Amino acid sequence: MTIEQLKDSLGDYAKDIRLNLGSVLTTEGAPDLLLNQIYGIALACAYSTRNALVIDAVKSEAIVALSEAELQAAKSAATIMAMNNVYYRFTHLMGDKDYSKLPAKLRMNVIGSPGIPKVDFELYSLAVSSINGCGMCMEAHVHEVTKGGISKTGVQSVIRIASVINAAAQALTIDQQVA
């Protein structure tokens, strides 16, 4: 499945998502991001939705824009953030702040050595963290990407990509449940 086929498969109720998919995955629609960053972000987001059709559609186009290392990093970001977003959301939301003072004791070496530029991995991680709803992680990743030279418009572009990929997966899930 391609992105175009994915768009065509969305019902009329998801027309806005269809239109947004056509724009956010372009450099014009995702200002201040490079094409490889856009597709790496989109692929990490697709993996985090767990929707096979979305993953297939995004991956079919991402493989043209991304290196093997970037493809692997998208998987790594989705996976490590699945763990970190649960853990750090817990420590952030608990009324007992002693939990946030305890060492995590969780391996997360891929964050320090992702095999791609650190700022790109942080962009992927920010996008996945936004889908997973971890405010503490989003703040940390925004700090890192800003330090790495990404503008506020670039950060907004990341979140717009994440929101549209997530919504496309939601629409497909709705269609699967209704059918």
TIVO-2410 file (N, C-alpha, C; in nm, 3 decimals):
# residues 179
REC num residu      c1      c2      c3 atome chaine
REC   1      M   0.085  -0.118   0.000     N      A
REC   1      M   0.000   0.000   0.000    CA      A
REC   1      M   0.089   0.124   0.000     C      A
REC   2      T   0.051   0.224  -0.076     N      A
REC   2      T   0.121   0.353  -0.078    CA      A
REC   2      T   0.042   0.455   0.003     C      A
REC   3      I   0.101   0.570   0.024     N      A
REC   3      I   0.031   0.679   0.093    CA      A
REC   3      I  -0.093   0.719   0.013     C      A
REC   4      E  -0.080   0.723  -0.119     N      A
REC   4      E  -0.194   0.760  -0.204    CA      A
REC   4      E  -0.308   0.658  -0.187     C      A
REC   5      Q  -0.276   0.530  -0.183     N      A
REC   5      Q  -0.377   0.427  -0.161    CA      A
REC   5      Q  -0.436   0.437  -0.021     C      A
REC   6      L  -0.352   0.471   0.075     N      A
REC   6      L  -0.400   0.491   0.212    CA      A
REC   6      L  -0.501   0.606   0.215     C      A
REC   7      K  -0.466   0.716   0.151     N      A
REC   7      K  -0.557   0.830   0.145    CA      A
REC   7      K  -0.689   0.790   0.079     C      A
REC   8      D  -0.680   0.716  -0.031     N      A
REC   8      D  -0.801   0.673  -0.103    CA      A
REC   8      D  -0.888   0.580  -0.020     C      A
REC   9      S  -0.828   0.509   0.074     N      A
REC   9      S  -0.904   0.413   0.154    CA      A
REC   9      S  -0.978   0.479   0.271     C      A
REC  10      L  -0.946   0.605   0.299     N      A
REC  10      L  -1.012   0.674   0.411    CA      A
REC  10      L  -1.151   0.719   0.370     C      A
REC  11      G  -1.248   0.697   0.456     N      A
REC  11      G  -1.387   0.734   0.429    CA      A
REC  11      G  -1.405   0.884   0.421     C      A
REC  12      D  -1.521   0.924   0.374     N      A
REC  12      D  -1.551   1.067   0.361    CA      A
REC  12      D  -1.546   1.140   0.496     C      A
REC  13      Y  -1.576   1.069   0.604     N      A
REC  13      Y  -1.569   1.131   0.736    CA      A
REC  13      Y  -1.426   1.173   0.772     C      A
REC  14      A  -1.327   1.116   0.702     N      A
REC  14      A  -1.186   1.145   0.729    CA      A
REC  14      A  -1.124   1.228   0.615     C      A
REC  15      K  -1.207   1.305   0.547     N      A
REC  15      K  -1.158   1.387   0.435    CA      A
REC  15      K  -1.045   1.481   0.479     C      A
REC  16      D  -1.058   1.541   0.596     N      A
REC  16      D  -0.954   1.632   0.645    CA      A
REC  16      D  -0.822   1.558   0.663     C      A
REC  17      I  -0.829   1.436   0.713     N      A
REC  17      I  -0.708   1.357   0.734    CA      A
REC  17      I  -0.645   1.323   0.598     C      A
REC  18      R  -0.729   1.287   0.504     N      A
REC  18      R  -0.681   1.257   0.368    CA      A
REC  18      R  -0.607   1.378   0.310     C      A
REC  19      L  -0.666   1.496   0.323     N      A
REC  19      L  -0.603   1.618   0.273    CA      A
REC  19      L  -0.473   1.650   0.349     C      A
REC  20      N  -0.477   1.631   0.480     N      A
REC  20      N  -0.357   1.659   0.560    CA      A
REC  20      N  -0.244   1.562   0.528     C      A
REC  21      L  -0.276   1.436   0.502     N      A
REC  21      L  -0.173   1.340   0.462    CA      A
REC  21      L  -0.103   1.386   0.334     C      A
REC  22      G  -0.179   1.450   0.247     N      A
REC  22      G  -0.121   1.500   0.123    CA      A
REC  22      G  -0.027   1.618   0.141     C      A
REC  23      S  -0.036   1.684   0.256     N      A
REC  23      S   0.049   1.801   0.275    CA      A
REC  23      S   0.160   1.783   0.378     C      A
REC  24      V   0.134   1.720   0.491     N      A
REC  24      V   0.234   1.718   0.598    CA      A
REC  24      V   0.357   1.633   0.567     C      A
REC  25      L   0.349   1.549   0.466     N      A
REC  25      L   0.463   1.465   0.432    CA      A
REC  25      L   0.546   1.525   0.319     C      A
REC  26      T   0.540   1.658   0.307     N      A
REC  26      T   0.621   1.730   0.209    CA      A
REC  26      T   0.701   1.838   0.281     C      A
REC  27      T   0.807   1.883   0.219     N      A
REC  27      T   0.886   1.990   0.281    CA      A
REC  27      T   0.808   2.121   0.288     C      A
REC  28      E   0.714   2.141   0.194     N      A
REC  28      E   0.630   2.261   0.201    CA      A
REC  28      E   0.530   2.250   0.315     C      A
REC  29      G   0.480   2.131   0.339     N      A
REC  29      G   0.380   2.109   0.443    CA      A
REC  29      G   0.439   2.085   0.581     C      A
REC  30      A   0.569   2.065   0.587     N      A
REC  30      A   0.638   2.045   0.715    CA      A
REC  30      A   0.759   2.139   0.719     C      A
REC  31      P   0.732   2.270   0.730     N      A
REC  31      P   0.841   2.367   0.725    CA      A
REC  31      P   0.951   2.341   0.827     C      A
REC  32      D   1.072   2.372   0.786     N      A
REC  32      D   1.192   2.363   0.868    CA      A
REC  32      D   1.238   2.220   0.895     C      A
REC  33      L   1.182   2.123   0.820     N      A
REC  33      L   1.230   1.986   0.828    CA      A
REC  33      L   1.278   1.942   0.690     C      A
REC  34      L   1.378   1.854   0.689     N      A
REC  34      L   1.426   1.794   0.565    CA      A
REC  34      L   1.340   1.673   0.531     C      A
REC  35      L   1.341   1.634   0.404     N      A
REC  35      L   1.257   1.523   0.361    CA      A
REC  35      L   1.288   1.394   0.437     C      A
REC  36      N   1.416   1.365   0.461     N      A
REC  36      N   1.448   1.243   0.536    CA      A
REC  36      N   1.398   1.252   0.680     C      A
REC  37      Q   1.398   1.371   0.739     N      A
REC  37      Q   1.345   1.387   0.874    CA      A
REC  37      Q   1.194   1.363   0.874     C      A
REC  38      I   1.127   1.417   0.772     N      A
REC  38      I   0.981   1.401   0.762    CA      A
REC  38      I   0.944   1.253   0.754     C      A
REC  39      Y   1.013   1.178   0.668     N      A
REC  39      Y   0.979   1.037   0.653    CA      A
REC  39      Y   1.024   0.953   0.772     C      A
REC  40      G   1.133   0.989   0.837     N      A
REC  40      G   1.173   0.918   0.958    CA      A
REC  40      G   1.072   0.938   1.070     C      A
REC  41      I   1.026   1.063   1.085     N      A
REC  41      I   0.923   1.095   1.184    CA      A
REC  41      I   0.795   1.018   1.153     C      A
REC  42      A   0.753   1.023   1.027     N      A
REC  42      A   0.629   0.956   0.987    CA      A
REC  42      A   0.637   0.805   1.011     C      A
REC  43      L   0.752   0.745   0.980     N      A
REC  43      L   0.766   0.601   0.998    CA      A
REC  43      L   0.766   0.563   1.147     C      A
REC  44      A   0.837   0.639   1.228     N      A
REC  44      A   0.835   0.612   1.373    CA      A
REC  44      A   0.693   0.624   1.427     C      A
REC  45      C   0.620   0.724   1.380     N      A
REC  45      C   0.481   0.741   1.421    CA      A
REC  45      C   0.395   0.625   1.373     C      A
REC  46      A   0.415   0.584   1.250     N      A
REC  46      A   0.338   0.471   1.196    CA      A
REC  46      A   0.358   0.348   1.283     C      A
REC  47      Y   0.485   0.319   1.317     N      A
REC  47      Y   0.511   0.204   1.404    CA      A
REC  47      Y   0.440   0.219   1.538     C      A
REC  48      S   0.436   0.342   1.591     N      A
REC  48      S   0.375   0.359   1.723    CA      A
REC  48      S   0.223   0.345   1.719     C      A
REC  49      T   0.161   0.361   1.601     N      A
REC  49      T   0.016   0.341   1.592    CA      A
REC  49      T  -0.022   0.194   1.594     C      A
REC  50      R   0.074   0.108   1.560     N      A
REC  50      R   0.053  -0.038   1.554    CA      A
REC  50      R  -0.045  -0.079   1.443     C      A
REC  51      N  -0.072   0.010   1.351     N      A
REC  51      N  -0.165  -0.021   1.243    CA      A
REC  51      N  -0.085  -0.068   1.121     C      A
REC  52      A  -0.101  -0.194   1.084     N      A
REC  52      A  -0.023  -0.254   0.976    CA      A
REC  52      A  -0.039  -0.182   0.843     C      A
REC  53      L  -0.159  -0.133   0.814     N      A
REC  53      L  -0.181  -0.063   0.687    CA      A
REC  53      L  -0.107   0.071   0.684     C      A
REC  54      V  -0.109   0.142   0.794     N      A
REC  54      V  -0.038   0.270   0.802    CA      A
REC  54      V   0.112   0.245   0.795     C      A
REC  55      I   0.160   0.147   0.867     N      A
REC  55      I   0.303   0.113   0.863    CA      A
REC  55      I   0.344   0.080   0.720     C      A
REC  56      D   0.267  -0.005   0.654     N      A
REC  56      D   0.299  -0.046   0.517    CA      A
REC  56      D   0.300   0.073   0.422     C      A
REC  57      A   0.201   0.160   0.432     N      A
REC  57      A   0.192   0.276   0.342    CA      A
REC  57      A   0.308   0.371   0.362     C      A
REC  58      V   0.337   0.405   0.486     N      A
REC  58      V   0.446   0.499   0.514    CA      A
REC  58      V   0.580   0.437   0.477     C      A
REC  59      K   0.599   0.311   0.513     N      A
REC  59      K   0.726   0.245   0.484    CA      A
REC  59      K   0.750   0.234   0.334     C      A
REC  60      S   0.646   0.213   0.256     N      A
REC  60      S   0.662   0.198   0.111    CA      A
REC  60      S   0.724   0.324   0.048     C      A
REC  61      E   0.699   0.439   0.106     N      A
REC  61      E   0.757   0.563   0.054    CA      A
REC  61      E   0.881   0.604   0.131     C      A
REC  62      A   0.888   0.569   0.258     N      A
REC  62      A   1.004   0.606   0.340    CA      A
REC  62      A   1.131   0.536   0.292     C      A
REC  63      I   1.118   0.415   0.241     N      A
REC  63      I   1.239   0.341   0.200    CA      A
REC  63      I   1.313   0.412   0.087     C      A
REC  64      V   1.244   0.497   0.013     N      A
REC  64      V   1.309   0.573  -0.093    CA      A
REC  64      V   1.387   0.692  -0.035     C      A
REC  65      A   1.336   0.751   0.072     N      A
REC  65      A   1.395   0.872   0.130    CA      A
REC  65      A   1.493   0.845   0.243     C      A
REC  66      L   1.490   0.725   0.300     N      A
REC  66      L   1.570   0.696   0.420    CA      A
REC  66      L   1.679   0.593   0.395     C      A
REC  67      S   1.789   0.610   0.466     N      A
REC  67      S   1.895   0.510   0.466    CA      A
REC  67      S   1.852   0.392   0.553     C      A
REC  68      E   1.925   0.284   0.546     N      A
REC  68      E   1.897   0.168   0.631    CA      A
REC  68      E   1.907   0.206   0.779     C      A
REC  69      A   2.005   0.290   0.812     N      A
REC  69      A   2.021   0.334   0.951    CA      A
REC  69      A   1.900   0.415   0.998     C      A
REC  70      E   1.846   0.500   0.910     N      A
REC  70      E   1.729   0.579   0.946    CA      A
REC  70      E   1.605   0.491   0.960     C      A
REC  71      L   1.592   0.390   0.875     N      A
REC  71      L   1.480   0.296   0.888    CA      A
REC  71      L   1.486   0.223   1.022     C      A
REC  72      Q   1.605   0.179   1.060     N      A
REC  72      Q   1.622   0.111   1.189    CA      A
REC  72      Q   1.598   0.206   1.305     C      A
REC  73      A   1.642   0.330   1.291     N      A
REC  73      A   1.624   0.429   1.398    CA      A
REC  73      A   1.476   0.458   1.422     C      A
REC  74      A   1.396   0.457   1.317     N      A
REC  74      A   1.251   0.478   1.333    CA      A
REC  74      A   1.192   0.366   1.419     C      A
REC  75      K   1.235   0.242   1.394     N      A
REC  75      K   1.190   0.129   1.477    CA      A
REC  75      K   1.238   0.147   1.621     C      A
REC  76      S   1.364   0.186   1.635     N      A
REC  76      S   1.420   0.204   1.769    CA      A
REC  76      S   1.348   0.312   1.846     C      A
REC  77      A   1.318   0.425   1.780     N      A
REC  77      A   1.248   0.535   1.848    CA      A
REC  77      A   1.109   0.491   1.894     C      A
REC  78      A   1.036   0.423   1.806     N      A
REC  78      A   0.902   0.377   1.844    CA      A
REC  78      A   0.909   0.280   1.961     C      A
REC  79      T   1.009   0.195   1.961     N      A
REC  79      T   1.022   0.093   2.064    CA      A
REC  79      T   1.068   0.150   2.197     C      A
REC  80      I   1.175   0.230   2.194     N      A
REC  80      I   1.228   0.282   2.321    CA      A
REC  80      I   1.130   0.382   2.384     C      A
REC  81      M   1.059   0.456   2.299     N      A
REC  81      M   0.961   0.550   2.354    CA      A
REC  81      M   0.839   0.477   2.409     C      A
REC  82      A   0.807   0.361   2.354     N      A
REC  82      A   0.697   0.282   2.411    CA      A
REC  82      A   0.728   0.250   2.558     C      A
REC  83      M   0.854   0.225   2.587     N      A
REC  83      M   0.895   0.198   2.725    CA      A
REC  83      M   0.905   0.328   2.805     C      A
REC  84      N   0.983   0.422   2.753     N      A
REC  84      N   1.009   0.546   2.828    CA      A
REC  84      N   0.883   0.627   2.853     C      A
REC  85      N   0.794   0.633   2.756     N      A
REC  85      N   0.673   0.714   2.773    CA      A
REC  85      N   0.587   0.660   2.886     C      A
REC  86      V   0.579   0.530   2.901     N      A
REC  86      V   0.503   0.473   3.012    CA      A
REC  86      V   0.573   0.504   3.144     C      A
REC  87      Y   0.703   0.477   3.150     N      A
REC  87      Y   0.778   0.497   3.274    CA      A
REC  87      Y   0.777   0.643   3.319     C      A
REC  88      Y   0.815   0.733   3.227     N      A
REC  88      Y   0.828   0.874   3.266    CA      A
REC  88      Y   0.694   0.944   3.281     C      A
REC  89      R   0.592   0.898   3.213     N      A
REC  89      R   0.458   0.953   3.236    CA      A
REC  89      R   0.414   0.917   3.379     C      A
REC  90      F   0.444   0.796   3.420     N      A
REC  90      F   0.413   0.753   3.557    CA      A
REC  90      F   0.484   0.843   3.659     C      A
REC  91      T   0.616   0.858   3.644     N      A
REC  91      T   0.690   0.937   3.743    CA      A
REC  91      T   0.645   1.082   3.744     C      A
REC  92      H   0.605   1.132   3.628     N      A
REC  92      H   0.560   1.271   3.619    CA      A
REC  92      H   0.421   1.291   3.680     C      A
REC  93      L   0.332   1.196   3.662     N      A
REC  93      L   0.194   1.212   3.706    CA      A
REC  93      L   0.168   1.172   3.851     C      A
REC  94      M   0.260   1.097   3.908     N      A
REC  94      M   0.239   1.054   4.047    CA      A
REC  94      M   0.246   1.173   4.142     C      A
REC  95      G   0.159   1.173   4.239     N      A
REC  95      G   0.161   1.276   4.341    CA      A
REC  95      G   0.285   1.266   4.430     C      A
REC  96      D   0.340   1.147   4.439     N      A
REC  96      D   0.458   1.122   4.521    CA      A
REC  96      D   0.583   1.143   4.435     C      A
REC  97      K   0.648   1.256   4.451     N      A
REC  97      K   0.763   1.293   4.368    CA      A
REC  97      K   0.887   1.209   4.397     C      A
REC  98      D   0.883   1.126   4.503     N      A
REC  98      D   0.997   1.039   4.531    CA      A
REC  98      D   1.022   0.941   4.416     C      A
REC  99      Y   0.915   0.904   4.342     N      A
REC  99      Y   0.932   0.812   4.229    CA      A
REC  99      Y   1.022   0.872   4.121     C      A
REC 100      S   1.013   1.002   4.101     N      A
REC 100      S   1.095   1.064   3.997    CA      A
REC 100      S   1.242   1.076   4.040     C      A
REC 101      K   1.268   1.058   4.168     N      A
REC 101      K   1.406   1.064   4.217    CA      A
REC 101      K   1.475   0.928   4.212     C      A
REC 102      L   1.398   0.822   4.194     N      A
REC 102      L   1.457   0.688   4.187    CA      A
REC 102      L   1.521   0.666   4.051     C      A
REC 103      P   1.633   0.594   4.046     N      A
REC 103      P   1.694   0.565   3.915    CA      A
REC 103      P   1.602   0.474   3.834     C      A
REC 104      A   1.591   0.501   3.705     N      A
REC 104      A   1.501   0.424   3.619    CA      A
REC 104      A   1.545   0.278   3.608     C      A
REC 105      K   1.672   0.253   3.605     N      A
REC 105      K   1.727   0.117   3.590    CA      A
REC 105      K   1.670   0.047   3.467     C      A
REC 106      L   1.654   0.122   3.360     N      A
REC 106      L   1.608   0.070   3.232    CA      A
REC 106      L   1.714   0.102   3.128     C      A
REC 107      R   1.750   0.004   3.048     N      A
REC 107      R   1.848   0.028   2.941    CA      A
REC 107      R   1.783   0.114   2.833     C      A
REC 108      M   1.856   0.218   2.794     N      A
REC 108      M   1.811   0.304   2.685    CA      A
REC 108      M   1.932   0.361   2.611     C      A
REC 109      N   2.027   0.272   2.584     N      A
REC 109      N   2.151   0.313   2.518    CA      A
REC 109      N   2.128   0.368   2.378     C      A
REC 110      V   2.022   0.325   2.311     N      A
REC 110      V   1.997   0.368   2.173    CA      A
REC 110      V   1.978   0.520   2.166     C      A
REC 111      I   1.933   0.581   2.272     N      A
REC 111      I   1.914   0.727   2.271    CA      A
REC 111      I   2.048   0.798   2.258     C      A
REC 112      G   2.149   0.746   2.323     N      A
REC 112      G   2.282   0.805   2.316    CA      A
REC 112      G   2.358   0.770   2.190     C      A
REC 113      S   2.322   0.657   2.129     N      A
REC 113      S   2.392   0.611   2.009    CA      A
REC 113      S   2.292   0.550   1.911     C      A
REC 114      P   2.212   0.636   1.845     N      A
REC 114      P   2.105   0.583   1.759    CA      A
REC 114      P   2.148   0.541   1.618     C      A
REC 115      G   2.273   0.572   1.580     N      A
REC 115      G   2.319   0.535   1.447    CA      A
REC 115      G   2.285   0.637   1.339     C      A
REC 116      I   2.218   0.744   1.376     N      A
REC 116      I   2.185   0.855   1.286    CA      A
REC 116      I   2.214   0.983   1.363     C      A
REC 117      P   2.208   1.100   1.297     N      A
REC 117      P   2.229   1.223   1.374    CA      A
REC 117      P   2.135   1.231   1.494     C      A
REC 118      K   2.192   1.271   1.606     N      A
REC 118      K   2.117   1.276   1.733    CA      A
REC 118      K   1.989   1.359   1.719     C      A
REC 119      V   1.997   1.473   1.652     N      A
REC 119      V   1.879   1.559   1.640    CA      A
REC 119      V   1.767   1.487   1.564     C      A
REC 120      D   1.800   1.407   1.464     N      A
REC 120      D   1.697   1.334   1.390    CA      A
REC 120      D   1.629   1.230   1.479     C      A
REC 121      F   1.708   1.157   1.557     N      A
REC 121      F   1.649   1.058   1.649    CA      A
REC 121      F   1.560   1.127   1.752     C      A
REC 122      E   1.603   1.243   1.799     N      A
REC 122      E   1.522   1.319   1.894    CA      A
REC 122      E   1.390   1.365   1.831     C      A
REC 123      L   1.393   1.401   1.702     N      A
REC 123      L   1.269   1.437   1.631    CA      A
REC 123      L   1.174   1.318   1.627     C      A
REC 124      Y   1.227   1.201   1.593     N      A
REC 124      Y   1.144   1.079   1.588    CA      A
REC 124      Y   1.084   1.054   1.727     C      A
REC 125      S   1.169   1.066   1.830     N      A
REC 125      S   1.125   1.039   1.967    CA      A
REC 125      S   1.022   1.140   2.015     C      A
REC 126      L   1.038   1.265   1.976     N      A
REC 126      L   0.938   1.367   2.011    CA      A
REC 126      L   0.803   1.332   1.950     C      A
REC 127      A   0.803   1.293   1.824     N      A
REC 127      A   0.678   1.258   1.756    CA      A
REC 127      A   0.608   1.142   1.825     C      A
REC 128      V   0.683   1.037   1.854     N      A
REC 128      V   0.625   0.920   1.920    CA      A
REC 128      V   0.576   0.955   2.060     C      A
REC 129      S   0.653   1.036   2.131     N      A
REC 129      S   0.612   1.077   2.266    CA      A
REC 129      S   0.484   1.158   2.263     C      A
REC 130      S   0.463   1.236   2.156     N      A
REC 130      S   0.339   1.312   2.147    CA      A
REC 130      S   0.220   1.218   2.126     C      A
REC 131      I   0.238   1.115   2.043     N      A
REC 131      I   0.131   1.016   2.025    CA      A
REC 131      I   0.101   0.943   2.155     C      A
REC 132      N   0.207   0.909   2.228     N      A
REC 132      N   0.191   0.834   2.352    CA      A
REC 132      N   0.152   0.922   2.471     C      A
REC 133      G   0.154   1.053   2.453     N      A
REC 133      G   0.105   1.145   2.556    CA      A
REC 133      G   0.194   1.162   2.678     C      A
REC 134      C   0.325   1.160   2.658     N      A
REC 134      C   0.415   1.179   2.772    CA      A
REC 134      C   0.472   1.321   2.769     C      A
REC 135      G   0.416   1.407   2.852     N      A
REC 135      G   0.458   1.546   2.858    CA      A
REC 135      G   0.602   1.563   2.900     C      A
REC 136      M   0.645   1.485   2.996     N      A
REC 136      M   0.782   1.495   3.043    CA      A
REC 136      M   0.880   1.461   2.930     C      A
REC 137      C   0.849   1.357   2.853     N      A
REC 137      C   0.936   1.319   2.742    CA      A
REC 137      C   0.931   1.424   2.631     C      A
REC 138      M   0.812   1.477   2.602     N      A
REC 138      M   0.802   1.580   2.499    CA      A
REC 138      M   0.888   1.701   2.536     C      A
REC 139      E   0.882   1.744   2.661     N      A
REC 139      E   0.964   1.857   2.705    CA      A
REC 139      E   1.113   1.828   2.687     C      A
REC 140      A   1.154   1.708   2.723     N      A
REC 140      A   1.295   1.671   2.711    CA      A
REC 140      A   1.339   1.669   2.564     C      A
REC 141      H   1.255   1.614   2.476     N      A
REC 141      H   1.292   1.605   2.335    CA      A
REC 141      H   1.287   1.742   2.266     C      A
REC 142      V   1.192   1.826   2.304     N      A
REC 142      V   1.188   1.962   2.249    CA      A
REC 142      V   1.317   2.036   2.289     C      A
REC 143      H   1.359   2.019   2.413     N      A
REC 143      H   1.483   2.081   2.459    CA      A
REC 143      H   1.601   2.037   2.372     C      A
REC 144      E   1.609   1.907   2.346     N      A
REC 144      E   1.721   1.853   2.268    CA      A
REC 144      E   1.717   1.897   2.122     C      A
REC 145      V   1.600   1.896   2.060     N      A
REC 145      V   1.595   1.936   1.919    CA      A
REC 145      V   1.619   2.085   1.903     C      A
REC 146      T   1.573   2.164   1.999     N      A
REC 146      T   1.599   2.308   1.996    CA      A
REC 146      T   1.749   2.334   2.009     C      A
REC 147      K   1.811   2.262   2.099     N      A
REC 147      K   1.957   2.271   2.117    CA      A
REC 147      K   2.028   2.229   1.987     C      A
REC 148      G   1.967   2.138   1.913     N      A
REC 148      G   2.023   2.089   1.788    CA      A
REC 148      G   1.991   2.177   1.668     C      A
REC 149      G   1.925   2.291   1.689     N      A
REC 149      G   1.902   2.386   1.582    CA      A
REC 149      G   1.765   2.381   1.517     C      A
REC 150      I   1.673   2.302   1.569     N      A
REC 150      I   1.539   2.295   1.512    CA      A
REC 150      I   1.455   2.410   1.566     C      A
REC 151      S   1.386   2.480   1.477     N      A
REC 151      S   1.303   2.595   1.515    CA      A
REC 151      S   1.170   2.550   1.575     C      A
REC 152      K   1.099   2.645   1.631     N      A
REC 152      K   0.964   2.616   1.683    CA      A
REC 152      K   0.872   2.571   1.570     C      A
REC 153      T   0.890   2.627   1.452     N      A
REC 153      T   0.812   2.582   1.336    CA      A
REC 153      T   0.845   2.437   1.302     C      A
REC 154      G   0.970   2.400   1.313     N      A
REC 154      G   1.010   2.261   1.291    CA      A
REC 154      G   0.947   2.169   1.394     C      A
REC 155      V   0.946   2.210   1.520     N      A
REC 155      V   0.882   2.131   1.626    CA      A
REC 155      V   0.733   2.117   1.595     C      A
REC 156      Q   0.669   2.226   1.555     N      A
REC 156      Q   0.528   2.219   1.521    CA      A
REC 156      Q   0.506   2.122   1.405     C      A
REC 157      S   0.595   2.123   1.307     N      A
REC 157      S   0.583   2.031   1.193    CA      A
REC 157      S   0.589   1.886   1.240     C      A
REC 158      V   0.676   1.856   1.335     N      A
REC 158      V   0.686   1.720   1.391    CA      A
REC 158      V   0.551   1.678   1.449     C      A
REC 159      I   0.492   1.765   1.528     N      A
REC 159      I   0.366   1.732   1.596    CA      A
REC 159      I   0.252   1.722   1.495     C      A
REC 160      R   0.254   1.802   1.392     N      A
REC 160      R   0.152   1.793   1.288    CA      A
REC 160      R   0.161   1.659   1.216     C      A
REC 161      I   0.283   1.615   1.185     N      A
REC 161      I   0.301   1.484   1.121    CA      A
REC 161      I   0.247   1.374   1.213     C      A
REC 162      A   0.287   1.379   1.339     N      A
REC 162      A   0.243   1.277   1.435    CA      A
REC 162      A   0.091   1.273   1.447     C      A
REC 163      S   0.029   1.390   1.452     N      A
REC 163      S  -0.117   1.394   1.470    CA      A
REC 163      S  -0.189   1.338   1.348     C      A
REC 164      V  -0.139   1.365   1.229     N      A
REC 164      V  -0.205   1.317   1.107    CA      A
REC 164      V  -0.185   1.166   1.090     C      A
REC 165      I  -0.064   1.117   1.115     N      A
REC 165      I  -0.041   0.972   1.106    CA      A
REC 165      I  -0.128   0.900   1.207     C      A
REC 166      N  -0.136   0.952   1.328     N      A
REC 166      N  -0.219   0.891   1.431    CA      A
REC 166      N  -0.367   0.891   1.391     C      A
REC 167      A  -0.413   1.002   1.334     N      A
REC 167      A  -0.553   1.011   1.292    CA      A
REC 167      A  -0.583   0.916   1.177     C      A
REC 168      A  -0.490   0.898   1.085     N      A
REC 168      A  -0.510   0.803   0.974    CA      A
REC 168      A  -0.527   0.661   1.030     C      A
REC 169      A  -0.444   0.627   1.128     N      A
REC 169      A  -0.456   0.495   1.191    CA      A
REC 169      A  -0.590   0.481   1.262     C      A
REC 170      Q  -0.635   0.587   1.326     N      A
REC 170      Q  -0.765   0.585   1.394    CA      A
REC 170      Q  -0.878   0.562   1.294     C      A
REC 171      A  -0.872   0.631   1.182     N      A
REC 171      A  -0.976   0.615   1.079    CA      A
REC 171      A  -0.979   0.471   1.028     C      A
REC 172      L  -0.863   0.414   1.003     N      A
REC 172      L  -0.859   0.275   0.955    CA      A
REC 172      L  -0.911   0.178   1.060     C      A
REC 173      T  -0.880   0.205   1.185     N      A
REC 173      T  -0.929   0.120   1.294    CA      A
REC 173      T  -1.081   0.129   1.302     C      A
REC 174      I  -1.135   0.249   1.289     N      A
REC 174      I  -1.280   0.267   1.290    CA      A
REC 174      I  -1.343   0.185   1.176     C      A
REC 175      D  -1.285   0.197   1.057     N      A
REC 175      D  -1.339   0.123   0.942    CA      A
REC 175      D  -1.333  -0.029   0.964     C      A
REC 176      Q  -1.228  -0.077   1.026     N      A
REC 176      Q  -1.215  -0.220   1.053    CA      A
REC 176      Q  -1.319  -0.267   1.156     C      A
REC 177      Q  -1.350  -0.182   1.252     N      A
REC 177      Q  -1.445  -0.217   1.356    CA      A
REC 177      Q  -1.590  -0.214   1.303     C      A
REC 178      V  -1.617  -0.120   1.216     N      A
REC 178      V  -1.752  -0.102   1.164    CA      A
REC 178      V  -1.784  -0.206   1.059     C      A
REC 179      A  -1.683  -0.243   0.983     N      A
REC 179      A  -1.705  -0.336   0.870    CA      A
REC 179      A  -1.750  -0.472   0.911     C      A
***
